[in-house]
Amino acid sequence: MREFGLGYLVHATCAKPTDPGERPLPTSPGGSSFVVARGTGMVPSLLNHPPEQAIARSRRQQERAAGAGG
């Protein structure tokens, strides 16, 4: 999870094994992200975007919503 101005970005990853002898984990799901809006708690879906792109897209969506009066 990562905090930024508009809210919190949650980016899906696989947990790291705690025991070095454990079997390797599958590849990370990569890209699946969502943002929890700070002011409203809304959770818009932002699938298949790396964290920086997901944050940028969230900001653009917020700006559009503000421009539309919503």
ROLUMZA-997310 format. One record per residue: residue number from 1; x, y, z of N, C-alpha, C, O in turn. Coordinates in nm, 2 decimals. Layout:
! residues N
site num NUM | neast X | nnorth Y | nup Z | caeast X | canorth Y | caup Z | ceast X | cnorth Y | cup Z | oeast X | onorth Y | oup Z .
...
//
This chain:
! residues 70
site num 1 | neast 0.09 | nnorth -0.12 | nup 0.00 | caeast 0.00 | canorth 0.00 | caup 0.00 | ceast 0.09 | cnorth 0.12 | cup 0.00 | oeast 0.20 | onorth 0.13 | oup 0.06 .
site num 2 | neast 0.05 | nnorth 0.22 | nup -0.07 | caeast 0.12 | canorth 0.35 | caup -0.08 | ceast 0.03 | cnorth 0.47 | cup -0.07 | oeast -0.07 | onorth 0.48 | oup -0.14 .
site num 3 | neast 0.06 | nnorth 0.56 | nup 0.02 | caeast -0.02 | canorth 0.68 | caup 0.04 | ceast 0.03 | cnorth 0.79 | cup -0.06 | oeast 0.15 | onorth 0.80 | oup -0.09 .
site num 4 | neast -0.07 | nnorth 0.86 | nup -0.12 | caeast -0.04 | canorth 0.98 | caup -0.20 | ceast -0.15 | cnorth 1.08 | cup -0.18 | oeast -0.25 | onorth 1.05 | oup -0.11 .
site num 5 | neast -0.14 | nnorth 1.19 | nup -0.24 | caeast -0.23 | canorth 1.31 | caup -0.21 | ceast -0.38 | cnorth 1.28 | cup -0.21 | oeast -0.45 | onorth 1.33 | oup -0.13 .
site num 6 | neast -0.43 | nnorth 1.20 | nup -0.31 | caeast -0.57 | canorth 1.17 | caup -0.32 | ceast -0.62 | cnorth 1.05 | cup -0.24 | oeast -0.74 | onorth 1.04 | oup -0.22 .
site num 7 | neast -0.53 | nnorth 0.97 | nup -0.19 | caeast -0.57 | canorth 0.85 | caup -0.12 | ceast -0.46 | cnorth 0.75 | cup -0.10 | oeast -0.35 | onorth 0.79 | oup -0.07 .
site num 8 | neast -0.50 | nnorth 0.62 | nup -0.12 | caeast -0.41 | canorth 0.51 | caup -0.10 | ceast -0.41 | cnorth 0.42 | cup -0.21 | oeast -0.52 | onorth 0.37 | oup -0.26 .
site num 9 | neast -0.29 | nnorth 0.39 | nup -0.27 | caeast -0.28 | canorth 0.29 | caup -0.38 | ceast -0.25 | cnorth 0.16 | cup -0.32 | oeast -0.16 | onorth 0.14 | oup -0.24 .
site num 10 | neast -0.33 | nnorth 0.06 | nup -0.36 | caeast -0.31 | canorth -0.08 | caup -0.32 | ceast -0.27 | cnorth -0.16 | cup -0.44 | oeast -0.34 | onorth -0.16 | oup -0.54 .
site num 11 | neast -0.15 | nnorth -0.22 | nup -0.44 | caeast -0.09 | canorth -0.28 | caup -0.56 | ceast -0.07 | cnorth -0.43 | cup -0.52 | oeast 0.00 | onorth -0.46 | oup -0.43 .
site num 12 | neast -0.13 | nnorth -0.52 | nup -0.60 | caeast -0.13 | canorth -0.67 | caup -0.57 | ceast 0.01 | cnorth -0.72 | cup -0.60 | oeast 0.07 | onorth -0.70 | oup -0.71 .
site num 13 | neast 0.07 | nnorth -0.79 | nup -0.50 | caeast 0.19 | canorth -0.87 | caup -0.52 | ceast 0.18 | cnorth -1.00 | cup -0.45 | oeast 0.10 | onorth -1.01 | oup -0.36 .
site num 14 | neast 0.27 | nnorth -1.09 | nup -0.48 | caeast 0.28 | canorth -1.21 | caup -0.40 | ceast 0.36 | cnorth -1.19 | cup -0.27 | oeast 0.46 | onorth -1.12 | oup -0.28 .
site num 15 | neast 0.32 | nnorth -1.26 | nup -0.17 | caeast 0.40 | canorth -1.25 | caup -0.04 | ceast 0.53 | cnorth -1.32 | cup -0.06 | oeast 0.54 | onorth -1.42 | oup -0.13 .
site num 16 | neast 0.64 | nnorth -1.27 | nup 0.00 | caeast 0.77 | canorth -1.33 | caup 0.00 | ceast 0.77 | cnorth -1.45 | cup 0.09 | oeast 0.71 | onorth -1.44 | oup 0.20 .
site num 17 | neast 0.83 | nnorth -1.56 | nup 0.05 | caeast 0.84 | canorth -1.67 | caup 0.15 | ceast 0.92 | cnorth -1.63 | cup 0.27 | oeast 1.02 | onorth -1.56 | oup 0.26 .
site num 18 | neast 0.88 | nnorth -1.68 | nup 0.39 | caeast 0.95 | canorth -1.65 | caup 0.51 | ceast 1.06 | cnorth -1.75 | cup 0.54 | oeast 1.15 | onorth -1.72 | oup 0.61 .
site num 19 | neast 1.05 | nnorth -1.87 | nup 0.48 | caeast 1.15 | canorth -1.97 | caup 0.50 | ceast 1.23 | cnorth -1.99 | cup 0.36 | oeast 1.17 | onorth -2.02 | oup 0.26 .
site num 20 | neast 1.36 | nnorth -1.97 | nup 0.37 | caeast 1.44 | canorth -1.98 | caup 0.24 | ceast 1.43 | cnorth -2.12 | cup 0.18 | oeast 1.45 | onorth -2.13 | oup 0.06 .
site num 21 | neast 1.39 | nnorth -2.22 | nup 0.25 | caeast 1.37 | canorth -2.35 | caup 0.19 | ceast 1.24 | cnorth -2.38 | cup 0.13 | oeast 1.22 | onorth -2.48 | oup 0.06 .
site num 22 | neast 1.15 | nnorth -2.28 | nup 0.14 | caeast 1.02 | canorth -2.30 | caup 0.07 | ceast 1.03 | cnorth -2.30 | cup -0.08 | oeast 1.12 | onorth -2.25 | oup -0.14 .
site num 23 | neast 0.93 | nnorth -2.36 | nup -0.14 | caeast 0.92 | canorth -2.36 | caup -0.29 | ceast 0.91 | cnorth -2.22 | cup -0.34 | oeast 0.85 | onorth -2.13 | oup -0.27 .
site num 24 | neast 0.96 | nnorth -2.19 | nup -0.46 | caeast 0.94 | canorth -2.05 | caup -0.52 | ceast 0.80 | cnorth -2.03 | cup -0.54 | oeast 0.72 | onorth -2.12 | oup -0.58 .
site num 25 | neast 0.76 | nnorth -1.90 | nup -0.53 | caeast 0.62 | canorth -1.86 | caup -0.55 | ceast 0.60 | cnorth -1.84 | cup -0.70 | oeast 0.69 | onorth -1.81 | oup -0.78 .
site num 26 | neast 0.47 | nnorth -1.84 | nup -0.75 | caeast 0.44 | canorth -1.81 | caup -0.89 | ceast 0.48 | cnorth -1.66 | cup -0.91 | oeast 0.49 | onorth -1.58 | oup -0.82 .
site num 27 | neast 0.48 | nnorth -1.62 | nup -1.04 | caeast 0.51 | canorth -1.49 | caup -1.08 | ceast 0.40 | cnorth -1.39 | cup -1.01 | oeast 0.28 | onorth -1.43 | oup -1.00 .
site num 28 | neast 0.44 | nnorth -1.27 | nup -0.98 | caeast 0.35 | canorth -1.18 | caup -0.92 | ceast 0.24 | cnorth -1.15 | cup -1.02 | oeast 0.26 | onorth -1.15 | oup -1.14 .
site num 29 | neast 0.11 | nnorth -1.12 | nup -0.97 | caeast 0.00 | canorth -1.09 | caup -1.06 | ceast 0.03 | cnorth -0.97 | cup -1.14 | oeast -0.02 | onorth -0.95 | oup -1.25 .
site num 30 | neast 0.11 | nnorth -0.88 | nup -1.09 | caeast 0.15 | canorth -0.76 | caup -1.16 | ceast 0.05 | cnorth -0.67 | cup -1.22 | oeast -0.04 | onorth -0.72 | oup -1.29 .
site num 31 | neast 0.05 | nnorth -0.55 | nup -1.19 | caeast -0.03 | canorth -0.45 | caup -1.25 | ceast -0.17 | cnorth -0.42 | cup -1.18 | oeast -0.22 | onorth -0.31 | oup -1.20 .
site num 32 | neast -0.22 | nnorth -0.52 | nup -1.11 | caeast -0.35 | canorth -0.50 | caup -1.05 | ceast -0.35 | cnorth -0.40 | cup -0.94 | oeast -0.28 | onorth -0.43 | oup -0.84 .
site num 33 | neast -0.42 | nnorth -0.29 | nup -0.95 | caeast -0.41 | canorth -0.19 | caup -0.85 | ceast -0.55 | cnorth -0.13 | cup -0.83 | oeast -0.63 | onorth -0.14 | oup -0.92 .
site num 34 | neast -0.57 | nnorth -0.07 | nup -0.71 | caeast -0.69 | canorth 0.01 | caup -0.69 | ceast -0.65 | cnorth 0.12 | cup -0.59 | oeast -0.56 | onorth 0.11 | oup -0.52 .
site num 35 | neast -0.73 | nnorth 0.23 | nup -0.60 | caeast -0.71 | canorth 0.34 | caup -0.51 | ceast -0.83 | cnorth 0.36 | cup -0.42 | oeast -0.94 | onorth 0.35 | oup -0.46 .
site num 36 | neast -0.80 | nnorth 0.38 | nup -0.29 | caeast -0.90 | canorth 0.41 | caup -0.20 | ceast -0.90 | cnorth 0.56 | cup -0.18 | oeast -0.80 | onorth 0.61 | oup -0.13 .
site num 37 | neast -1.00 | nnorth 0.63 | nup -0.22 | caeast -1.01 | canorth 0.78 | caup -0.22 | ceast -1.00 | cnorth 0.82 | cup -0.07 | oeast -1.08 | onorth 0.77 | oup 0.01 .
site num 38 | neast -0.92 | nnorth 0.92 | nup -0.04 | caeast -0.90 | canorth 0.97 | caup 0.09 | ceast -1.03 | cnorth 1.03 | cup 0.15 | oeast -1.07 | onorth 1.00 | oup 0.26 .
site num 39 | neast -1.09 | nnorth 1.12 | nup 0.07 | caeast -1.21 | canorth 1.19 | caup 0.12 | ceast -1.34 | cnorth 1.11 | cup 0.13 | oeast -1.42 | onorth 1.13 | oup 0.21 .
site num 40 | neast -1.36 | nnorth 1.02 | nup 0.03 | caeast -1.48 | canorth 0.95 | caup 0.02 | ceast -1.48 | cnorth 0.80 | cup 0.05 | oeast -1.58 | onorth 0.74 | oup 0.09 .
site num 41 | neast -1.36 | nnorth 0.74 | nup 0.05 | caeast -1.35 | canorth 0.60 | caup 0.07 | ceast -1.39 | cnorth 0.51 | cup -0.05 | oeast -1.39 | onorth 0.39 | oup -0.05 .
site num 42 | neast -1.42 | nnorth 0.58 | nup -0.16 | caeast -1.46 | canorth 0.51 | caup -0.28 | ceast -1.34 | cnorth 0.43 | cup -0.34 | oeast -1.22 | onorth 0.47 | oup -0.32 .
site num 43 | neast -1.37 | nnorth 0.32 | nup -0.41 | caeast -1.26 | canorth 0.24 | caup -0.46 | ceast -1.28 | cnorth 0.22 | cup -0.61 | oeast -1.35 | onorth 0.12 | oup -0.65 .
site num 44 | neast -1.23 | nnorth 0.31 | nup -0.69 | caeast -1.24 | canorth 0.29 | caup -0.84 | ceast -1.14 | cnorth 0.18 | cup -0.88 | oeast -1.03 | onorth 0.17 | oup -0.83 .
site num 45 | neast -1.18 | nnorth 0.10 | nup -0.98 | caeast -1.09 | canorth -0.01 | caup -1.03 | ceast -0.99 | cnorth 0.05 | cup -1.12 | oeast -1.03 | onorth 0.13 | oup -1.21 .
site num 46 | neast -0.86 | nnorth 0.02 | nup -1.11 | caeast -0.76 | canorth 0.07 | caup -1.19 | ceast -0.67 | cnorth -0.06 | cup -1.23 | oeast -0.55 | onorth -0.06 | oup -1.19 .
site num 47 | neast -0.73 | nnorth -0.15 | nup -1.30 | caeast -0.66 | canorth -0.27 | caup -1.33 | ceast -0.55 | cnorth -0.26 | cup -1.43 | oeast -0.55 | onorth -0.17 | oup -1.52 .
site num 48 | neast -0.45 | nnorth -0.34 | nup -1.42 | caeast -0.34 | canorth -0.36 | caup -1.51 | ceast -0.26 | cnorth -0.23 | cup -1.53 | oeast -0.21 | onorth -0.20 | oup -1.65 .
site num 49 | neast -0.23 | nnorth -0.15 | nup -1.43 | caeast -0.15 | canorth -0.04 | caup -1.43 | ceast -0.04 | cnorth -0.05 | cup -1.32 | oeast -0.08 | onorth -0.07 | oup -1.21 .
site num 50 | neast 0.08 | nnorth -0.02 | nup -1.36 | caeast 0.19 | canorth -0.02 | caup -1.25 | ceast 0.15 | cnorth 0.10 | cup -1.16 | oeast 0.08 | onorth 0.19 | oup -1.20 .
site num 51 | neast 0.21 | nnorth 0.10 | nup -1.04 | caeast 0.17 | canorth 0.20 | caup -0.94 | ceast 0.18 | cnorth 0.35 | cup -0.99 | oeast 0.08 | onorth 0.42 | oup -0.96 .
site num 52 | neast 0.28 | nnorth 0.39 | nup -1.05 | caeast 0.29 | canorth 0.53 | caup -1.10 | ceast 0.18 | cnorth 0.56 | cup -1.20 | oeast 0.13 | onorth 0.67 | oup -1.19 .
site num 53 | neast 0.15 | nnorth 0.47 | nup -1.29 | caeast 0.05 | canorth 0.50 | caup -1.39 | ceast -0.09 | cnorth 0.50 | cup -1.32 | oeast -0.18 | onorth 0.58 | oup -1.36 .
site num 54 | neast -0.11 | nnorth 0.41 | nup -1.22 | caeast -0.24 | canorth 0.41 | caup -1.15 | ceast -0.26 | cnorth 0.54 | cup -1.08 | oeast -0.37 | onorth 0.59 | oup -1.08 .
site num 55 | neast -0.16 | nnorth 0.59 | nup -1.01 | caeast -0.17 | canorth 0.72 | caup -0.94 | ceast -0.20 | cnorth 0.83 | cup -1.04 | oeast -0.29 | onorth 0.91 | oup -1.01 .
site num 56 | neast -0.13 | nnorth 0.84 | nup -1.15 | caeast -0.15 | canorth 0.94 | caup -1.25 | ceast -0.30 | cnorth 0.93 | cup -1.31 | oeast -0.36 | onorth 1.03 | oup -1.33 .
site num 57 | neast -0.34 | nnorth 0.81 | nup -1.33 | caeast -0.48 | canorth 0.79 | caup -1.38 | ceast -0.58 | cnorth 0.84 | cup -1.28 | oeast -0.68 | onorth 0.90 | oup -1.32 .
site num 58 | neast -0.56 | nnorth 0.80 | nup -1.16 | caeast -0.65 | canorth 0.84 | caup -1.05 | ceast -0.66 | cnorth 1.00 | cup -1.04 | oeast -0.77 | onorth 1.05 | oup -1.02 .
site num 59 | neast -0.54 | nnorth 1.06 | nup -1.05 | caeast -0.54 | canorth 1.21 | caup -1.05 | ceast -0.62 | cnorth 1.27 | cup -1.17 | oeast -0.70 | onorth 1.36 | oup -1.15 .
site num 60 | neast -0.60 | nnorth 1.21 | nup -1.29 | caeast -0.68 | canorth 1.26 | caup -1.41 | ceast -0.83 | cnorth 1.24 | cup -1.39 | oeast -0.91 | onorth 1.32 | oup -1.42 .
site num 61 | neast -0.87 | nnorth 1.12 | nup -1.33 | caeast -1.01 | canorth 1.10 | caup -1.31 | ceast -1.07 | cnorth 1.20 | cup -1.21 | oeast -1.18 | onorth 1.24 | oup -1.23 .
site num 62 | neast -0.99 | nnorth 1.22 | nup -1.11 | caeast -1.03 | canorth 1.32 | caup -1.00 | ceast -1.05 | cnorth 1.46 | cup -1.07 | oeast -1.15 | onorth 1.53 | oup -1.04 .
site num 63 | neast -0.96 | nnorth 1.50 | nup -1.15 | caeast -0.96 | canorth 1.63 | caup -1.22 | ceast -1.08 | cnorth 1.64 | cup -1.31 | oeast -1.15 | onorth 1.74 | oup -1.31 .
site num 64 | neast -1.11 | nnorth 1.53 | nup -1.38 | caeast -1.23 | canorth 1.53 | caup -1.47 | ceast -1.36 | cnorth 1.54 | cup -1.39 | oeast -1.45 | onorth 1.61 | oup -1.43 .
site num 65 | neast -1.36 | nnorth 1.47 | nup -1.28 | caeast -1.48 | canorth 1.47 | caup -1.19 | ceast -1.50 | cnorth 1.61 | cup -1.14 | oeast -1.62 | onorth 1.66 | oup -1.13 .
site num 66 | neast -1.40 | nnorth 1.67 | nup -1.09 | caeast -1.41 | canorth 1.81 | caup -1.04 | ceast -1.45 | cnorth 1.91 | cup -1.15 | oeast -1.53 | onorth 2.00 | oup -1.12 .
site num 67 | neast -1.40 | nnorth 1.89 | nup -1.27 | caeast -1.44 | canorth 1.98 | caup -1.38 | ceast -1.58 | cnorth 1.96 | cup -1.42 | oeast -1.64 | onorth 2.05 | oup -1.47 .
site num 68 | neast -1.64 | nnorth 1.84 | nup -1.40 | caeast -1.77 | canorth 1.81 | caup -1.44 | ceast -1.87 | cnorth 1.85 | cup -1.32 | oeast -1.99 | onorth 1.82 | oup -1.33 .
site num 69 | neast -1.82 | nnorth 1.90 | nup -1.21 | caeast -1.90 | canorth 1.94 | caup -1.10 | ceast -1.94 | cnorth 1.82 | cup -1.01 | oeast -2.03 | onorth 1.83 | oup -0.93 .
site num 70 | neast -1.86 | nnorth 1.71 | nup -1.02 | caeast -1.89 | canorth 1.59 | caup -0.94 | ceast -1.78 | cnorth 1.55 | cup -0.86 | oeast -1.79 | onorth 1.45 | oup -0.79 .
//
